[in-house]
Every structure is written in C-alpha cells, then in structure tokens.
Amino acid sequence: PLGARAAGAVLSARVARHHEDGLTELDAGGTALFIPRLEAAPGTPVRVRIAAHEVILSRQRPEGLSALNIISGEVQEIRAGEGPGMLVSLDTKAGRVLARITRRSAKALQLAPGTPCHAVMKTVAVAPEDIGGQGRDVSK
C-alpha cells in the first residue's frame, strides 16, 4: 500500500503556452503552473501529479526564489502521520494541493484549518511521468 511518502495531488489544467526557455505554462483554475516542455498544443487538457514531498509551505507569499510555481490557498486539513511527518491539504483555485511537512514546521507556521498559505514547487520537480492527458493516468 502507498503511504504518506507517496502522497500527492492531481491538478487539472490546460496548456496555456510554450516558452522559448523550454518551459510549458499551464492554466490550472486561473493559476499559472510551469512545467518542463510538454509536447501538446495550447488548449490541450492535462492532469499534473504533484508529489506532497515536493511542496514547501509559506505563510507569506515568497519572493526572490528560483521556484516558479507558487499557489495561494487555505489549509483545509492537517493529518499527523507516524513519526515527525504531517500531511497538509490546501484548498486552492488550482485544486487540492498536498504538502508533506514536519510537525515542527506546522507548529512554527501555526497551521490550522482556515490558515492562508502558499504552496511552492520547483518546476523541475514535475517529472514527465507525472503529467497525464490524452488517456495517460497519473493518479497512481
């Protein structure tokens, strides 16, 4: 069975445009997401799996980061796991995003349901096998 280490969320999006630097911009509920270039025409629907362990949380909108994907949302649920880990579920315009963080981080950020938060993800953290569409299933 899959455990907390394999947790993630699947976001529905559409290809918005391709950039000359090798990135594809997606529109996920009005939120821009950048992924490595995807060979799909603008307007193509895709599903993107975001692994919870690749998500960093911040109470303030971060600036000056190399990470291009910052999704604003609100904490929906916090589940404690075995050991020091916790799984935080954020409700965002892009969909539900999961973050796997430590209890210490959750306490330091004073996270609770309803807390505004920002999920941060590196573009290169989205692997090609985590991008589905046209019949590819990324929900596993």
C-alpha positions in Angstrom: 0.0 0.0 0.0 1.0 3.6 -0.6 1.9 5.6 2.4 2.4 9.2 3.2 5.8 9.3 1.3 3.9 8.5 -1.9 1.1 11.1 -1.3 0.3 13.7 -3.9 -2.5 15.5 -5.6 -3.6 15.6 -9.2 -4.4 19.0 -10.7 -6.5 19.5 -13.8 -5.1 22.1 -16.2 -4.8 23.2 -19.8 -1.7 24.0 -21.8 -1.6 27.8 -22.0 1.6 28.4 -24.0 5.2 27.2 -24.6 8.1 29.4 -23.7 11.5 29.7 -25.6 13.4 28.6 -22.5 11.9 25.1 -22.6 9.0 25.5 -20.2 5.3 25.0 -20.8 2.9 27.2 -18.9 -0.3 25.6 -17.8 -3.5 27.2 -16.6 -4.9 25.4 -13.6 -8.1 27.2 -12.4 -6.6 30.6 -13.3 -3.3 29.8 -11.7 -0.2 29.6 -13.8 2.0 26.5 -13.4 5.3 26.0 -15.2 6.5 22.5 -16.1 9.3 21.2 -18.3 8.3 21.4 -22.0 5.3 19.3 -22.9 4.6 18.4 -26.5 0.9 19.3 -26.5 -0.9 22.1 -28.3 -2.2 25.1 -26.4 -5.7 24.4 -25.1 -4.9 20.7 -24.5 -6.3 19.4 -21.2 -3.7 17.8 -18.9 -3.5 16.4 -15.4 -0.4 17.0 -13.3 0.5 15.0 -10.3 2.3 17.0 -7.6 4.1 14.9 -5.0 3.4 16.1 -1.4 7.1 15.8 -0.5 8.0 18.3 -3.3 5.8 21.1 -1.8 7.1 23.7 0.5 4.6 25.9 2.5 4.9 29.6 3.4 2.5 31.8 5.3 3.7 34.9 3.3 3.9 34.9 -0.4 7.6 34.2 -1.0 9.8 36.4 -3.2 13.2 36.0 -4.7 13.0 32.2 -5.2 14.2 30.1 -8.1 11.0 28.1 -7.7 8.4 29.3 -10.3 5.3 27.7 -9.0 3.6 29.5 -6.1 0.0 28.6 -5.5 -2.1 30.5 -2.9 -4.6 28.7 -0.8 -6.1 27.9 2.6 -5.3 25.0 4.9 -8.2 22.6 4.7 -6.9 19.7 6.8 -3.9 18.5 8.7 -3.2 14.9 9.3 -0.5 13.6 11.6 1.4 10.6 10.5 3.7 8.2 12.3 6.9 9.9 13.3 7.6 13.6 12.7 5.6 14.0 9.5 2.3 15.6 8.8 0.2 15.8 5.6 -1.3 19.3 5.0 -4.2 19.7 2.5 -4.6 23.1 0.9 -7.7 24.3 -1.0 -6.5 26.4 -3.9 -8.0 27.8 -7.2 -5.9 25.2 -9.0 -7.4 22.4 -6.9 -6.4 20.5 -3.8 -2.6 20.5 -3.1 -0.9 18.3 -0.5 2.3 19.1 1.4 4.3 16.7 3.5 6.0 18.7 6.2 7.3 18.1 9.8 5.3 18.7 12.9 7.9 21.3 13.8 7.2 23.2 10.6 3.5 23.0 11.1 3.9 24.4 14.6 6.3 27.1 13.6 3.9 28.2 10.8 0.9 28.0 13.2 -1.0 26.0 10.7 -4.7 25.2 11.3 -7.7 24.7 9.1 -8.6 28.1 7.5 -5.0 29.4 7.6 -4.0 31.2 4.4 -0.9 29.6 3.0 1.3 29.4 -0.2 2.4 26.2 -1.8 5.8 26.4 -3.5 7.0 23.8 -6.1 10.1 23.7 -8.3 9.3 23.4 -12.0 11.7 20.5 -12.4 10.0 18.6 -9.5 7.3 17.7 -12.0 8.5 14.6 -13.8 7.3 13.7 -17.3 5.5 10.6 -15.9 3.6 12.9 -13.5 1.9 14.7 -16.5 -1.1 13.0 -18.0 -3.6 13.7 -20.7 -4.9 12.0 -23.7 -5.5 8.8 -21.9 -2.5 8.8 -19.5 -3.4 8.1 -15.9 -1.2 10.0 -13.3 -3.4 9.3 -10.3 -1.3 6.3 -9.1 
